[in-house]
Amino acid sequence: MMAKKTYRAVGDTIEGDVISIECRKYSKWQLFRMSGQHKGCRCVIEKNAKAKIKRAYTNIAQ
């Protein structure tokens, strides 16, 4: 199956419930507050960095 589109401009984002990442170098994972008692983790990936959405959002009220 072919990828639909690859975004390469600075500031482009992807979102989903499950995202797979690949890279050669990554920074230390940091814990941060998302909202209220919810926390999340983030890091910076470098060197041939690539991310792919494995599962899109589900059950989103619009």
N, C-alpha and C positions, 0 to 999 in steps of 0.2 A: 504494500500500500504506500502510495506516495504522500509526502507531507504536503499540506495545503499551501502554507506560506511561511517563510522564515522572516522574522522581524529583526533588523540589524541596526536600526537607528538608536541613538542615545535617547533614553527615556521610554522606549517601548516596554510594555509590560504584558504578562500573561497571567491568567487567573484560573483556578480550578480546585477541585477537591483533592486530587492526587496529581502531583507534578514530579517527574523524574528529572534529575539533573546529572550532568557529566562534566568533568573538568580535570585539568592536570594539577591545579593548585587551588586551595581554598583557605579562607581565614578561619579563625576560631569562632565557633557558634556562640552567639550572644542571646541572652534571654531578655525580652522586652515586654512591656505591658501593652496589650491590645485594647482592652476596655474593661472597666470594673475589675473583676477577679480573673479575667481571661489573660493568659500570657502566651507568647509565641517565641519562636527562635528564628534567627536570621544569620546569614553569613554572606560573604562576598566570594563568588567563584571566578577564577581567572584561567587564562591559557586554554584556548579551544573550548570555552564554556558553552554548554548547550542545555536547553530545558525543553521538555516535551510534556504536554498535558496528557495524562493517562486516563483521567476521569473528570468530566466537566462538572460544574455545580449541579446539584439536585435539590428539589423541593425549595425553590426560591419563590417567595411570594412577590408578585409584581403589582 
